[in-house]
Amino acid sequence: MDDIRLLIGKRIKELRKSKNWTQEQFAEKLDIDQRSLSAIECGVNFPTKNFIKIAQTLGIEVKELFDFEHLEKSEETMRKEAKKYIEKLNSHDLKVIFKLLKAMN
């Protein structure tokens, strides 16, 4: 298992990117310098004092910062698990997922 600091950092980076924010933009919103944010995202620093501010700025609950199970899995494992989930879908849900995947490519 990865170090908790690294997983938290990866998760924050993932959430920041989902908002299409650069490190500079996000750091400005958090009122911290970009180097500090980079250190958090790289797992060098732990954002103990900034958890609430980070979550609020991202528009999420603090607990979502700890939702990083997918970051601990290899790509191969995620593909295998995704196939299992897809096999269990009913026809309607399969069509929805297919359209979503097609739109993402």
C-alpha positions in Angstrom: 0.0 0.0 0.0 1.2 3.5 -0.9 2.1 6.0 1.8 -1.1 7.8 3.0 0.6 11.2 2.1 1.2 10.0 -1.5 -2.4 8.7 -1.8 -3.9 11.9 -0.5 -1.7 13.9 -2.8 -2.7 11.9 -5.8 -6.4 12.2 -4.9 -6.1 16.0 -4.5 -4.3 16.2 -7.9 -7.0 14.1 -9.5 -9.8 16.2 -8.0 -8.0 19.4 -9.1 -7.6 18.1 -12.6 -11.3 17.2 -12.7 -12.0 20.9 -12.3 -9.5 21.7 -15.1 -7.5 23.9 -12.7 -3.8 24.3 -13.0 -1.7 24.1 -9.8 -1.3 27.8 -10.0 -5.1 28.4 -10.2 -5.9 26.0 -7.3 -3.1 27.3 -5.1 -4.4 30.8 -5.6 -7.9 29.7 -4.6 -6.4 28.0 -1.5 -4.3 31.1 -0.7 -1.1 29.1 -0.7 1.9 29.2 -3.0 2.2 26.8 -5.9 5.3 25.1 -4.4 3.3 24.2 -1.3 0.5 22.7 -3.4 3.0 20.8 -5.5 4.6 19.3 -2.3 1.1 18.2 -1.2 0.2 16.6 -4.5 3.6 14.8 -4.6 3.1 13.4 -1.1 6.0 15.4 0.4 3.8 17.5 2.6 0.6 16.4 4.4 -2.2 19.0 4.2 -3.2 18.7 7.8 -4.2 22.3 8.3 -5.8 22.6 4.8 -8.1 19.6 4.6 -11.3 21.6 5.1 -10.2 24.4 2.9 -9.2 22.0 0.1 -12.5 20.2 0.3 -14.5 23.4 0.4 -12.6 24.8 -2.6 -13.2 21.6 -4.5 -16.9 21.6 -3.5 -16.7 18.2 -1.8 -16.9 16.7 1.7 -13.6 16.1 3.5 -14.2 12.3 3.4 -14.0 12.3 -0.4 -10.3 13.3 -0.1 -9.8 9.8 1.3 -11.7 8.0 -1.5 -8.6 6.7 -3.2 -9.1 2.9 -3.4 -8.9 3.2 -7.2 -5.5 4.8 -6.9 -4.1 1.8 -5.1 -5.2 -0.6 -7.9 -3.2 -1.4 -11.0 -4.6 -0.6 -14.4 -4.9 -4.3 -15.1 -6.8 -5.0 -11.9 -9.2 -2.1 -12.7 -9.8 -3.5 -16.2 -10.6 -6.9 -14.8 -13.0 -5.6 -12.2 -14.7 -3.3 -14.8 -15.3 -6.3 -17.0 -16.9 -8.2 -14.1 -19.2 -5.2 -13.4 -20.1 -4.9 -17.1 -21.0 -8.6 -17.4 -23.6 -8.1 -14.6 -25.4 -5.1 -16.2 -28.8 -5.4 -17.6 -29.3 -4.4 -21.3 -30.4 -0.8 -20.5 -27.5 -0.1 -18.2 -25.1 -1.7 -20.6 -26.2 0.7 -23.4 -25.8 3.7 -21.0 -22.2 2.6 -20.1 -21.4 1.9 -23.7 -22.5 5.4 -24.7 -20.5 6.9 -21.9 -17.4 5.0 -22.9 -17.8 5.9 -26.5 -18.2 9.6 -25.6 -15.0 9.5 -23.6 -12.9 8.3 -26.6 
